[in-house]
Amino acid sequence: MKRFLVLSALVALCGLSLVGCGGGSGTTLSSNPQEGAVFVTGEDAPLPSVVSLNLTINSITLTGASNSPQLVSSPITVDFARLVGLRAPLAFNEVPADTYTKATFVLSSPVINYISAGTPPQVTTLNGTFTNPTSTNPPTTSVVVTFPTPMVVGASGLAGMHTEFDIRQSLAVDGSGQITGVINPVMFIEAVKATNPEGQITDLTGTIVSVNVAGNSFLMQGPFGHQFTVDVDGNTNYNAGFTLATLPTSGGFVSLQGTVQMDGSILASDVEFVTTDLAFISGRILVLNPTTGPVQTVTLWVGETGGGTSSMVDTVQTVDVSGVSNYAICFFNNSWFSPNNLFGNSSLLVGQRIFIGGSVSGSSFTAGFISLRRQGVYGLTVPGSVTVTSGNAGSFQLSNSGLLGYALGGPLTVNTGAGTVFFQGNSNTLTLTDLQTASATVAVPVLARGLVLKDSTSGDPVLWAHRVREVEAAP
């Protein structure tokens, strides 16, 4: 699968059994009592019109009181724009026990794809340039980022590093707001625990290699050819009636979310068998034909691929979906959704992120399955629009200048529930009432993550939010 992992949310398991620093089928800690493990998570603060920002991470090096270990030493191409509100494992490694204050990222090969004006919307590609290159052939730049609070890695302990690449502040625009291609990387890092919201994996897809029912685990082939041991327990949720024993192992793709463990394995909270088909493409919808009624073709920006469709990544593809009858909603945390919001061939929407499973014959891709995936949406709250029904249940209006704003021609409705988690900066103490107070008279920058569904009454997109984060305003 081409850079699937980083697409989701640049979450890396700080050390990376997938990146190549740690090793193939899951990194295990050595018996050296002076070492601990680090996992890395990350995401993006977006610029709404950007559909992809590909950067190569050549290395990530920590700076400690006594040590300077590398978390990533083999180049990895990451689509930072794909990481809006999502996180997937990127690295897992052993490092010396120490107190780490900084991390140095060496980046290269920036390529920007953004939506330009037009009906239908067009995607423009720019080869980026760094404002402060540190080397040439290829041009690279070095970014040194300081932890707000040092990351302490104890002997035989597990620590995490959450990384955020701020596209809004990193990409230069001209006087008319057009992206110029100039990049001055602005990044943030923070120390997290595996159980923290910013430390958990929320989007990892791969194929099942084998299932160990007696051991309550399965082996998963993930991105970059690396394998993960995935543990399950009595709290693990499955979709469509699956259990560990009934998960197919003859091909197809599985998606999961969970928590990194000490040995680099993942304890899954949710496992979704998404398709038995042997190929998929995934991305955001640009055009639907027809625009009403059962959709016959879908045009989308492809951000992820698997099973023989790698040539389609970072391209616009039109797919015939007239024969698809199997539609599904990513099942994670969606039990409180209103029954008036459905997903099928008459409720696809421009701006939705979807997964299309299918088969490949030569250069021809045949769709057989469509799943609605979670996505992040950035925008400004409409002052005075926050309504609190009870606790964190309610709604607000979000002005978005990306695909959803284009399709709506106005603000997006965001619905929240008792299970929606609110954040402000690094704190998860924010509530919907706090957001109501903050945006009573001013627009507040917000990143909401959830599922975009079509309201059966109005026909408009509605985001059912799992997570809402108040973010720093762009300069």
ZITA-V182650 format. One record per helix or strand of 3 or more residues. SS is the DSSP state (2 for helix, 1 for strand). FROM is the first residue (numbers start at 1). TO is the last residue. If there is no record, write none. Layout:
SS|FROM|TO ; SS|FROM|TO
This chain:
2|4|9 ; 1|35|45 ; 1|50|64 ; 1|70|72 ; 1|76|79 ; 2|80|83 ; 1|92|96 ; 1|98|116 ; 1|122|127 ; 1|140|153 ; 1|158|166 ; 2|167|170 ; 1|171|173 ; 1|179|183 ; 1|187|192 ; 2|197|199 ; 1|201|212 ; 1|217|221 ; 2|223|225 ; 1|227|231 ; 2|244|246 ; 1|253|260 ; 1|266|275 ; 1|279|289 ; 1|297|306 ; 2|310|312 ; 1|315|320 ; 1|327|329 ; 1|353|361 ; 1|364|372 ; 1|375|381 ; 1|387|390 ; 1|393|399 ; 2|403|408 ; 1|412|416 ; 1|421|424 ; 1|427|430 ; 2|432|438 ; 1|445|455 ; 1|461|470
